Amino acid sequence: MVESLKNKTVKGVVWSSVERFAVAGLQFVIMIIMARVLTPEDYGLVAMLQIFIAVSQSLIDSGFSQALIRKLDRTQADYSTVFYFNIGVGFFLYMVLFVAAPLIADFYKVPELVDITRVMAIGMAINSFTVVQRAILTINIDFKTQAKATVIASIISGVIGISMAYSGCGVWSIIVQQLSNIGVNAIVLWFVSRWRPSKCFSMKSFRELFGFGSKLMLSGLLSTLWSNIYLIVIGKAFPKADLGYYTRAQQFADFPASALTGVFQRVTYPVLCHLQNDNERLAQSYRKLLRIVAFIIFPIMIGLAAISTPLVLLLLREQWLFTADLLKVICLFMMFYPVHAINLNLLQVKGRSELFLRLEVIKKIIGIVILVITLPMGLMTMCVGQIASSLISLVINTYYTGKLINVGFVRQILDLSPILLLTFIMGGGVYYIVTFFTNILFQLLAGIGFGILFYSVTAWLLRFSEMKELMAIIRRN
């Protein structure tokens, strides 16, 4: 049982990594190609709507995906109930956004947003058809099928978006690219999935799943509102171009941090659910997971901050240079994203969705206070404030993890301290090496080469257990 679970986890990590990084890589390349033709204002327009789309998507799912994954005795009635609920909410929210489009445009004082909102909202209705399919594939730790669907969708939508951008379609090339991605992905998932809904809607299933999922939905809404509130504030208080700079910096930082964290979250959640009643094994698995994720993500984020200027100049040209300054700061708080995510994952595994919600409320109140204080000081100071918010949230999250499985703030910091120390030494070295060169390409090659070599060799010489674990996984696959 243990070995089978371990093999499933490793295979799940591999295929989830393929999906996340292949797709994130494709989308990143597509963004680079399109951004060299489009303007920061074009991306700013789309970013203004991101919070409305993201909140609507959270409402469509309503926490049912996580509830289905956690429930061990799922039935066809459970799946069908969730499916029909998702579709109903999806179409209802589309109509809400369709009617509210003029109000959104008036809020930002950008008339073009009326048509843009009504077209972009179509993606929500399409997404509502695939929530159950994704949940079933995740339960089976089948990320190979999901990888195929997302890669195919990314390639097709990327070709469409790039073609439109070079044809002079402006902001509409971004919108059509996103919608075609969602549409193709949905078609492929329905084609490869064997599950089909029954003609039933069970109120018993709904109440049971919603009892757990509703708290996650509220937590997800708070998290979504918080992660997008900066887009509203920047879009309202600053020029559209500044919102474009900020969203590009976010995308650079999200590529490694969110993608890799998402891989481990998706794979380990169903696996850890099998250990939910064995606190000793759960704590051991949790600590190992946390160290491995930090060992990979910490150096990537600090290294990215160190090479941000030559990277942005090479990929996006000088018109996007302010993005590099923002990226340096964003990387510092995004490096802790996996620690937050994995701590919160544990609360779901233990079925403490009410505690999950309470934590989100507390952290978001603190974050809003920091936002209000830093807003008058400018965009860069607002980003610095997010570092403070992230560190305070870390203390709060780890306190409750310590209560549940005795792996609290002190133990986690002690586990991660060697990785943090090595990471910052490596980052300082990369930043120093880059200053020796004037050619942008040489700066990147020297910085990346030194960072990888120094970090991996030092970790090997100091016998970091995470290095050995990663090497073992690579040899097995």
C-alpha positions, 0 to 999 in steps of 0.5 A, a space after each residue: 500500500 505504502 509503496 503503491 502510494 509512493 509510486 503513484 505520487 512520483 508518477 503524479 509529480 512527474 506528469 503534473 510537472 509536465 502539464 504545469 511547466 509545459 503549459 506555463 512554458 508555452 504560455 510564457 513564450 506566447 506572452 513574450 512573443 505577443 508582448 513584443 508586439 502589443 503594449 502595456 496598455 493592452 495587457 492592462 485592459 485585460 488585467 482590469 477584468 481579472 478579479 471579476 473572472 477569477 471570483 466568478 470561477 471560484 463561485 462556479 467550483 464552490 469548493 466542490 472539487 476539493 470536497 470530492 477529492 477528500 471524500 473516500 466513498 464517492 458516488 455517481 450521484 455525487 459527481 452528477 450533482 456537482 456537475 449540474 450545480 457547476 453549470 447552473 452557477 456558470 451560466 448565471 454568473 455569465 449573465 450577471 457579468 453581461 449585465 454588469 459590463 457597463 458598470 465595470 467600464 464606468 468604474 474604470 472609466 474605460 468604455 472599451 471594457 463593455 464589449 471586452 467583459 461580455 466576451 471574456 465572460 464566455 470562458 466561465 460558462 465553458 469552464 463550468 463543464 470541466 470541473 468534475 472531469 478534472 476532479 476525477 482525474 486528480 482523484 486517480 492521480 491521472 495528470 498525464 491525461 490533463 497534461 495532454 489536454 492543456 498542452 494541446 489547448 496551449 499550442 492551438 490557442 497560442 498560434 491563434 493569439 500570435 497570429 492575431 497580434 501580428 495582424 494588428 488585432 491589439 487587445 482582442 488577440 489576448 482575449 481570443 487566445 484565452 478563450 480558445 485555450 479554455 474551449 479547446 481544453 474543455 473539448 479535449 477533456 470531454 473527449 478523453 474522459 470516460 465519465 458522463 453525468 447521470 440524470 440525477 441531482 441529489 440534495 443529500 450529496 449537495 448538502 454533504 459536499 457543500 458543508 465542507 466545500 462552502 467554507 473552502 469556497 469562501 476561503 477561496 473567494 477571500 484568497 482570490 479577492 486578495 490576490 487580485 485586489 492590487 489589480 483593481 487598486 492599480 487599475 483605478 489609481 495608476 495609468 493602464 501602463 502601470 497595471 501592464 507592467 505589474 501583471 507582466 512582473 507577476 507572470 514572470 514570478 508566477 511561472 516558477 512559484 505557482 506552477 511548481 507549487 501547484 504541481 505538488 499541491 495537486 499531487 500530494 493532496 489526494 495522497 496525504 488524504 490517505 494519511 489523514 488519520 495517521 498524524 505521525 506519518 502525515 507530519 513526516 511526509 509534510 516536512 519532507 514535502 515542504 523541504 523539497 519544494 523550498 529547495 527547488 523554489 527558493 533558489 529559482 525565485 532569488 535567482 530570477 530577482 538577481 537577473 531580472 533586468 537583463 531578462 526583461 531587456 532581452 525578452 520584452 525590450 526597453 518599453 517594459 523595463 519598469 517590469 524588472 524593478 517590480 519583479 525584484 520585489 515580487 520575487 521576494 514575497 512569492 518565494 514563500 508562496 509554496 510554504 503558505 500553500 502547503 500549510 493550508 493544504 494540510 488544513 484541508 487534509 485534516 478536514 478543518 475547512 472552518 479553520 481554513 476560512 478563519 485564517 483567510 479572514 485574519 490574513 486578508 484584514 492584515 493585508 488590506 491594512 498594509 495596502 491602505 498604508 502603502 498605497 499613497 507611497 507608490 506602486 513600488 512601496 505597495 509591492 514591498 508591503 506585500 513582503 511584510 504581509 507574506 511574512 505575517 501570514 507565514 507566522 499565522 499559518 504555521 501556528 495552526 499547523 503546529 497545533 494539528 500535527 506538531 510542525 509549527 513555525 519554529 520547526 518549519 523555520 529550522 527545517 528551511 534555514 539551511 536552504 534559505 541561507 544557501 539561497 541568499 548566498 547564491 543570489 548575492 553571487 549571481 547579482 555580483 557576477 552579472 555586473 561584470 558583463 555589459 552584454 545582456 545575453 552574457 549577463 544572463 548566461 553567466 548569472 544562470 550558469 553560476 547560480 545553478 553550478 554554485 547551488 547544486 554543487 554546494 548542496 551536494 557537498 554539504 549533503 543536503 537530503 533534499 538533493 539526494 531525494 531529487 536525484 533518486 526521483 530522477 533516477 527512478 524516472 
